[in-house]
Amino acid sequence: MKPLNYAILKHFTKVKEACTEEVIEALKSQYGSFKALNKDDVLAALMTAEANGLLEESRFELDKTNALRIYYRAHKEGADTINKYIKD
């Protein structure tokens, strides 16, 4: 099993885009017992990946409770870098 942060990054090489909640839902079956699989920690991982040039923000929307959802995607160079260092 990969470290959680690696799994988060790798997820973005398999989907067009995702928000924090979608990442948590996608990884819940394998990483559900990890304390860091929560909205704040996953968002911090996504923001760090963005700051490091691996991901970029793709869009924003408000959910049903008017909470902001930020969607991220891996651009080609970011996906190539993720796939180079994190193997399946």
C-alpha positions as CSV (number, residue, x, y, z in Angstrom):
1,M,0.0,0.0,0.0
2,K,1.3,3.5,-1.0
3,P,1.5,6.3,1.6
4,L,-1.7,8.3,1.6
5,N,-0.2,11.4,0.0
6,Y,1.1,9.3,-2.8
7,A,-2.3,7.7,-3.3
8,I,-3.9,11.2,-3.4
9,L,-1.5,12.4,-6.1
10,K,-1.9,9.2,-8.1
11,H,-5.7,9.6,-8.0
12,F,-5.3,12.7,-10.1
13,T,-3.6,10.8,-12.9
14,K,-6.7,8.6,-13.2
15,V,-9.5,11.3,-13.2
16,K,-10.1,14.5,-15.1
17,E,-10.5,16.5,-11.9
18,A,-11.6,16.1,-8.3
19,C,-12.4,18.0,-5.2
20,T,-11.5,17.1,-1.6
21,E,-14.7,15.2,-0.9
22,E,-14.3,13.1,-4.1
23,V,-10.7,12.2,-3.3
24,I,-11.8,11.1,0.2
25,E,-14.7,9.0,-1.2
26,A,-12.4,7.4,-3.8
27,L,-9.8,6.4,-1.3
28,K,-12.1,5.5,1.6
29,S,-12.2,1.8,0.8
30,Q,-8.4,1.4,1.1
31,Y,-7.4,4.3,3.4
32,G,-10.5,4.7,5.5
33,S,-8.7,3.9,8.7
34,F,-6.1,6.6,8.2
35,K,-6.5,9.6,10.5
36,A,-5.3,11.9,7.8
37,L,-8.1,10.9,5.4
38,N,-10.2,14.0,6.3
39,K,-11.2,17.2,4.6
40,D,-8.6,19.4,6.2
41,D,-5.6,17.1,5.7
42,V,-6.5,16.1,2.1
43,L,-7.0,19.8,1.2
44,A,-3.6,20.6,2.7
45,A,-2.1,17.8,0.5
46,L,-3.8,19.2,-2.6
47,M,-2.7,22.8,-1.9
48,T,0.9,21.5,-1.3
49,A,0.8,19.6,-4.6
50,E,-0.5,22.8,-6.3
51,A,2.3,24.9,-4.7
52,N,4.8,22.3,-6.0
53,G,3.4,22.5,-9.5
54,L,1.9,19.0,-9.7
55,L,-1.7,20.0,-9.6
56,E,-3.7,23.1,-10.6
57,E,-7.1,24.5,-9.6
58,S,-9.6,23.7,-12.4
59,R,-12.9,25.3,-11.0
60,F,-14.9,26.3,-8.0
61,E,-18.4,25.7,-6.9
62,L,-20.7,25.9,-3.9
63,D,-22.2,22.7,-2.6
64,K,-25.7,22.4,-1.2
65,T,-24.7,23.9,2.1
66,N,-22.9,26.8,0.4
67,A,-19.5,25.5,1.3
68,L,-16.8,26.2,-1.3
69,R,-15.5,23.2,-3.3
70,I,-12.2,23.6,-5.1
71,Y,-11.6,21.2,-7.9
72,Y,-8.0,20.3,-8.9
73,R,-6.5,18.5,-11.9
74,A,-3.1,17.2,-12.9
75,H,-1.9,19.0,-16.0
76,K,0.3,16.9,-18.4
77,E,3.6,17.9,-16.8
78,G,2.3,17.3,-13.3
79,A,0.8,13.9,-14.3
80,D,4.0,12.9,-16.0
81,T,6.0,13.8,-12.9
82,I,3.6,12.0,-10.6
83,N,3.8,8.9,-12.8
84,K,7.6,9.0,-13.0
85,Y,8.0,8.9,-9.2
86,I,5.0,7.0,-8.1
87,K,4.5,3.7,-9.8
88,D,1.2,1.7,-9.7
